[in-house]
Amino acid sequence: MKVLRAVPSTAVLWLLAVVYLFPVLWFVLSSFKPGSELFSLPLTLFPQDWTTSGYATAWSRFDFQQYFLNTTIVAVVTTALTVAVSAMTGYALAKFQAWWLKAFFVCILATTMLPTEVIMPSAFAVVRDLGLYDSLAGIIVPSVLTASGTFMFRQYFATVPNELMEQARIDGVGEIGLFLRIMLPLAKPICVVLAIFSLQWRWNDYVWPLLVLRDPHRYTLQVALRSIVGADNIDWSVLLSASVISLIPMVVMFLIFQRHIMNADLNSGLKD
């Protein structure tokens, strides 16, 4: 009976999986089609003439090595700083008792109600006045502190029993050591989750790098992909292949780190 009751929900889940995966499958398989076959009728899912010419053209025509390097620098540096700053901010907001910290936390959450486009003009003016325009630092610095990352760490640290912290203080652990040696290791799942999200955000970021960067040699991958689109015509075969290439690091990253997300034992440091 349990198996029969699970059939409808399982069927719905499989249907949703097909709905989400079908466009992705079409996108990937279309990158192996020649340009003449992309819009020929009737449309087919699988290529009739498999080709990797789009990948070869995309890799040879554009400086993907430089674009990958620029995007990797932005994504990795921003992610490391985001995790560190969000963890410290979330810890202070969760464990330090002060009325102004609660007000500060509300102000941080209030920023999530503002569209990104509203903040961009003032952020661009600050970056320009600091001399960070047309540099990778101009992309990194405004993206370090995120309200979502601070919220995630604050909520997680709020669930850590204060008794664990008191035991550490009795054993002579200082506040910095308490954070680095006890609290931060406990928050490893949140660090991994935020790191995955941050890498994805920075890797796929388009509008902000487009505003800040002017030199083509400093372009990130998404801005460089936009340059493939011509004013009069679009080489769809090259564009699809280049887009698939840009997705490979994100897929590999997720496959490597997804197993760490649920590895948490909050009570491992407490005695029965």
Beta strands, then each sheet from edge to edge (+ up, - down):
end
